[in-house]
Amino acid sequence: MISTTLIRATEYEDANPLVPNPWEAAVAAIGFIVLFIIVVKVIAPRFEQSYQNRVEAIEGGINQAEEAKAEAEALKAEYEKQLADSRAEASKIREEARAEGAQLVSEAQEKAAAEGARIREQAQAQIEADRAAAAASLKSEVGTLATQLASKIVGEALEDDARSSRVVDRFLADLDAEQQTQGAAQ
């Protein structure tokens, strides 16, 4: 094979392998120009259109993402504001409840103090009434005992109620006067 190629190459002595054939160069140039025109007129615009569609899609996605982010931040700010308002309202309610509780406690204490004073006054009145009843009962018993004692000492019966009542009253008056003089001396 090599030998056949060398033989043919010697037939065309004026042919230089480094210099291209003009017809081949012309056909290659025309093919290149046709291919270049097809690429510039058909393929490049389609690539450019595809590129623009992708750019618009990406930018639209970015814009949507930014809008969604802004909306999320606005919702977050609104939520935080509502949360702060809720906390402030809860704090206000707690303070009002504490104040109301303190007021109820003070009212209950005042009522208890008033009730205690009323009970003390009733107890004092009851004690005074019991003391007066006891004093009256003692006076009558002392009078009866004094009359019986006097009748035993004297030896005669003191049956006159009016006279015995006067004696008892005089005795008790003398006893009260004696107690008052002792109380003043001390």
ChimeraX attribute file (.defattr): number of C-alpha atoms within 10 A of each C-alpha:
attribute: neighborCount
match mode: 1-to-1
recipient: residues
	/A:1	6
	/A:2	6
	/A:3	8
	/A:4	9
	/A:5	9
	/A:6	10
	/A:7	11
	/A:8	10
	/A:9	14
	/A:10	11
	/A:11	9
	/A:12	9
	/A:13	8
	/A:14	8
	/A:15	12
	/A:16	10
	/A:17	8
	/A:18	6
	/A:19	7
	/A:20	10
	/A:21	11
	/A:22	9
	/A:23	9
	/A:24	10
	/A:25	11
	/A:26	11
	/A:27	11
	/A:28	12
	/A:29	12
	/A:30	12
	/A:31	12
	/A:32	12
	/A:33	12
	/A:34	12
	/A:35	12
	/A:36	13
	/A:37	13
	/A:38	12
	/A:39	14
	/A:40	12
	/A:41	11
	/A:42	11
	/A:43	13
	/A:44	13
	/A:45	12
	/A:46	13
	/A:47	12
	/A:48	11
	/A:49	12
	/A:50	12
	/A:51	12
	/A:52	12
	/A:53	12
	/A:54	12
	/A:55	12
	/A:56	12
	/A:57	12
	/A:58	12
	/A:59	12
	/A:60	12
	/A:61	12
	/A:62	12
	/A:63	12
	/A:64	12
	/A:65	12
	/A:66	12
	/A:67	12
	/A:68	12
	/A:69	12
	/A:70	12
	/A:71	12
	/A:72	12
	/A:73	12
	/A:74	12
	/A:75	12
	/A:76	12
	/A:77	12
	/A:78	12
	/A:79	12
	/A:80	12
	/A:81	12
	/A:82	12
	/A:83	12
	/A:84	12
	/A:85	12
	/A:86	12
	/A:87	12
	/A:88	12
	/A:89	12
	/A:90	12
	/A:91	12
	/A:92	12
	/A:93	12
	/A:94	12
	/A:95	12
	/A:96	12
	/A:97	12
	/A:98	12
	/A:99	12
	/A:100	12
	/A:101	12
	/A:102	12
	/A:103	12
	/A:104	12
	/A:105	12
	/A:106	12
	/A:107	12
	/A:108	12
	/A:109	12
	/A:110	12
	/A:111	12
	/A:112	12
	/A:113	12
	/A:114	12
	/A:115	12
	/A:116	12
	/A:117	12
	/A:118	12
	/A:119	12
	/A:120	12
	/A:121	12
	/A:122	12
	/A:123	12
	/A:124	12
	/A:125	12
	/A:126	12
	/A:127	12
	/A:128	12
	/A:129	12
	/A:130	12
	/A:131	12
	/A:132	12
	/A:133	12
	/A:134	12
	/A:135	13
	/A:136	12
	/A:137	12
	/A:138	13
	/A:139	16
	/A:140	15
	/A:141	12
	/A:142	16
	/A:143	20
	/A:144	16
	/A:145	14
	/A:146	18
	/A:147	22
	/A:148	17
	/A:149	14
	/A:150	16
	/A:151	15
	/A:152	12
	/A:153	10
	/A:154	10
	/A:155	9
	/A:156	10
	/A:157	13
	/A:158	16
	/A:159	11
	/A:160	9
	/A:161	11
	/A:162	10
	/A:163	12
	/A:164	19
	/A:165	16
	/A:166	12
	/A:167	16
	/A:168	20
	/A:169	15
	/A:170	12
	/A:171	15
	/A:172	15
	/A:173	12
	/A:174	12
	/A:175	11
	/A:176	12
	/A:177	12
	/A:178	11
	/A:179	12
	/A:180	11
	/A:181	10
	/A:182	10
	/A:183	9
	/A:184	7
	/A:185	7
	/A:186	5
